[in-house]
Amino acid sequence: MAPAPVIEHEPVEPKAPEAKKSVFDLVKSKKSEVEQKVTELVKTKQQEVQLKVSGLVQNRQYGAALEAANDCAASNPNMPECQLMLGDIHGKLNHRAESEKHYAKFLTLAPAAHPQRARVVELLGNASATRTPE
């Protein structure tokens, strides 16, 4: 019998053990995921409210629009869009002082890059320019 041929194999390098995530890393990762999902849900809810309020305003249902915007502000006191909607609705109703109050609050809450910021600054500027001195 002939001896079995010797088969040479490529040397196999031992695999380095994969770095295991610590429990803290896993918790941090999950926390980040949850925060992202909550942010997305809040944004979706905000868009729903804005659409609802916009539709009510278009149909001149200002009372219902005001109620929805007030609910938004009560539920989300730090959401600038709620204050913006209130300012817009009060403006349509010629409630000048209320409108200005909500616009001013919007400016305190809205980031500098908010797309509606310049419009609100202009509205408030025009309002103070046309106000009669007391």
C-alpha positions in Angstrom: 0.0 0.0 0.0 1.2 3.4 -0.9 1.3 6.0 1.9 -1.5 8.5 1.9 -0.5 11.8 0.3 0.2 14.6 2.7 -2.1 17.5 2.1 -0.8 20.8 3.3 -3.3 23.3 4.6 -2.9 27.0 4.8 -2.1 27.9 8.3 -5.2 29.0 10.1 -4.7 32.0 12.2 -6.6 31.8 15.5 -9.6 34.2 15.5 -9.4 36.9 18.0 -12.3 36.7 20.4 -15.0 39.2 19.3 -15.2 42.1 21.7 -18.3 41.6 23.8 -20.4 44.5 24.6 -20.7 45.3 28.2 -24.2 45.5 29.7 -23.7 49.2 30.0 -23.0 49.5 26.3 -26.2 47.5 25.5 -28.3 49.6 27.8 -26.9 52.8 26.3 -27.6 51.5 22.8 -31.2 50.5 23.7 -31.7 53.9 25.4 -30.6 55.6 22.3 -32.9 53.5 20.1 -35.9 54.3 22.4 -35.1 58.0 22.5 -35.0 58.0 18.7 -38.3 56.2 18.4 -39.9 58.6 20.9 -38.6 61.6 18.9 -40.1 60.1 15.7 -43.4 59.5 17.4 -43.5 63.0 18.8 -42.7 64.4 15.4 -45.4 62.3 13.8 -48.0 63.4 16.4 -46.9 67.1 16.0 -47.4 66.8 12.2 -50.9 65.2 12.8 -51.9 68.1 15.0 -50.6 70.7 12.6 -52.5 69.1 9.7 -55.7 69.0 11.8 -55.3 72.6 12.9 -54.4 73.7 9.4 -57.6 72.0 8.0 -59.7 73.6 10.7 -58.3 77.0 10.0 -58.8 76.6 6.2 -62.5 75.7 7.0 -62.7 78.8 9.2 -63.4 76.6 12.3 -61.3 78.8 14.5 -62.8 77.7 17.8 -62.0 74.0 17.1 -58.5 75.0 15.8 -57.9 77.0 18.9 -59.0 74.1 21.1 -56.6 71.7 19.3 -53.7 74.1 19.5 -54.3 74.7 23.2 -54.4 71.0 23.8 -51.1 70.7 21.9 -49.5 73.4 24.0 -50.8 71.9 27.3 -49.5 68.4 26.3 -46.2 69.7 24.9 -45.2 72.9 26.6 -41.8 72.9 25.1 -42.9 72.4 21.5 -42.5 75.6 19.5 -45.0 74.6 16.8 -47.9 74.6 19.4 -47.1 78.2 20.2 -46.7 79.1 16.5 -50.2 77.6 15.8 -51.7 79.6 18.7 -50.1 82.8 17.5 -51.4 82.2 14.0 -54.9 81.4 15.1 -55.2 84.3 17.5 -53.9 86.5 14.7 -56.7 85.3 12.4 -59.2 86.1 15.2 -57.6 89.6 15.6 -56.6 88.8 19.2 -53.4 90.8 18.8 -52.0 90.6 22.4 -52.6 86.9 22.6 -51.1 86.4 19.2 -48.0 88.3 20.1 -47.7 86.5 23.4 -47.7 83.1 21.7 -45.3 84.3 18.9 -42.9 85.5 21.6 -43.0 82.2 23.4 -42.4 80.4 20.1 -39.2 82.5 19.7 -38.0 81.4 23.1 -38.6 77.7 22.3 -37.7 77.5 18.6 -34.1 76.8 17.6 -32.3 79.5 15.7 -32.6 77.6 12.4 -36.4 77.0 12.7 -37.9 77.6 9.2 -40.7 79.8 10.6 -38.5 81.9 12.9 -37.8 84.7 10.4 -41.6 85.0 9.6 -42.4 85.4 13.3 -39.7 87.9 13.9 -41.0 89.9 11.0 -44.6 89.6 12.3 -43.6 90.8 15.7 -41.5 93.6 14.3 -44.4 94.8 12.2 -46.8 94.5 15.1 -44.6 96.7 17.3 -44.1 99.2 14.5 -47.8 99.6 13.9 -48.7 99.8 17.6 -50.0 103.2 18.7 -48.2 104.7 21.6 -50.2 104.8 24.9 
